[in-house]
Amino acid sequence: MFFVISGFLITGILSREISERRFSLSDFYERRARRILPALFVVLLATIAGGWLVLPPDPFRELAQSVLATVFFVSNFWFWQSTGDYFGTDAEWQPLLHTWSLSVEEQFYLGFPLLLAFLLVRGRRAMLIGVLGLSLLSFGISIWATTAQPLANYFLTPSRIWELGLGALIALGLMPPASRPAGQPALAGGAGGCDGVGHDSCSVVFYDASTPFPGVAALLPCVGAAALIWAGGQHSTLTGRLLAWRPFVAVGLISYSLYLWHWPVLVLFRLLHGGTELPMVLAFQGIFVSLLLAWVSWRFVEAPFRRPEPVGFSRIMVVRACAGLATVIITLALVINVNKGLPSRLPEDLYATYRNAIERTPEQRRCMGRSPSEGLCEFGGRVSESAGADYLLWGDSHAGAFLPGYQQWLEANGHRGLAAVKSACAPVMGVVRREMGPEHGCDIFNAQVIEMLEDREDIGTVILVARWPLVVEGSRSPGESGPPVVMGFAGAKEQSLSGADLDVAQHNAELVARGWPRQWPEFVRQGGKYSLWTVFPK
């Protein structure tokens, strides 16, 4: 809905200026700078200061990297990469996560004014066809990327252009004025209210983190927002009068500053609370603090910079102020990044405890993600084709957590073993985690392990370890952050499998058919959850 509204407002301004032959690209970007940069830079400085006080070194360094990405309006690319890392910081803890949408908007407006000017001189028909064609192409990309590249689909500009384009088409008059002034706009206003407000509420209620988005699902709020905008531009409607209520208008007045402040404030409250799900009292406190900071930011930062001289700032003053603030922010971010989050801020004993808690073990660093084609990690005595191996540890990152104990047990008992361990890759044949994207390659990794087992006769016991509750039932522990697990068949078009559909024994039928293992025992349930690990004798 934000993109639809932005596309409508900016396109309306651009089309009028171009039609009246008073469009200036420098004036357009000056207005964007006045609108966007001062409040953004203040929030970035405040976020860096807050991170100094509450963030440990690695998250503080990640914050500095996201600050740099935000200053250059490429944070959508940065979060696309950083939130897709299995061992990266969860999105709920990233103070600048919300700036991805600002980056998308600014990337769109780098070229759109020139495109619009090019199309407008060729007539209204060419203009509508051009913007409509671009929007349809973007919508097609969004639908395709829903399954092919889900994270890129969410964060990157090509799959979001159609949402901005939808608002632009309303501003350019794709929808004709109402032919029945007394009735049709009111009806559309009701429909727009249902789609834009009611449908948005439906999205809140019925959409969750497993809903493929954007793509087709984004039509629900976006078309509703477009209908609401169109109806509001015709005649007075019930919905229009409701949205003109002064409290709503007041929130709209500070909406940009509120957008900038609300997420860093919520992340701060989560850090202080120690969990992503805030109690109601803390949530309302976070909302109040966000509103207060937004009003202060609007009153003392946004408003003065948006006013031209003589009561506000001149163009040269805006350029100097923004350049100076940008230089300070970039310098601070580079210092934090180069110094790896400034660990000297912490007492030595606390820093040592922190490193011990978050670092991978040497065994994990050596073995995680290594496939049989690269040569699996060896444990215990020296393992070779001639000497053989007694055990194979096969599983996901929870199997990786077993590696130090696995090594010690093998050495203590005079055994030899191998480890095939890959993050977010349970030993289940033919099934992948959709939210990890096709490049994760879990199905390929597991197929290579099976081929190795077929070629070797020495391995006596295979230990399968995985986080079975998450894999089979898709649920995390209470209060745990992170997106839901979306399982699917490798290479199939189905978006997801429910926990009831994922019968581990059934999907490993290929192993059973090959005679390995000879018997596939039932998983043992403990307290409604599957047991963490299961040993299957060959």
Secondary structure, DSSP 8 states (H G I E B T S, - for coil): -HHHHHHHHHHHHHHHHHHTT---HHHHHHHHHHHHHHHHHHHHHHHHHHHHHH--HHHHHHHHHHHHHHHTT-HHHHHHHHTT-TTS--GGG-TTTTHHHHHHHHHHHHHHHHHHHHHHTT-HHHHHHHHHHHHHHHHHHHHHHHHHSHHHHHHSGGGTHHHHHHHHHHHTT-S---S-TTTHHHHHHHHHIIIIIIHHHHHHHH--TTS--SGGGGHHHHHHHHHHHHHHTTS--HHHHHHTSHHHHHHHHTHHHHHHHHHHHHHHHHHHHTSSS--HHHHHHHHHHHHHHHHHHIIIIIHHHHS-TTTS--HHHHHHHHHHHHHHHHHHHHHHHHTTT-GGGS-HHHHHHHHHHHS--HHHHHHTT--TTT--EEEES---TTT--SEEEEESHHHHHHHHHHHHHHHHHT-EEEEEE-TT--S-TTEEEGGG-GGG-HHHHHHHHHHHHHH-S---EEEEE--HIIIII----TT--S----EEETT-S---B-GGG--HHHHTHHHHHTTSSS------EETTEE-SEEEEE-
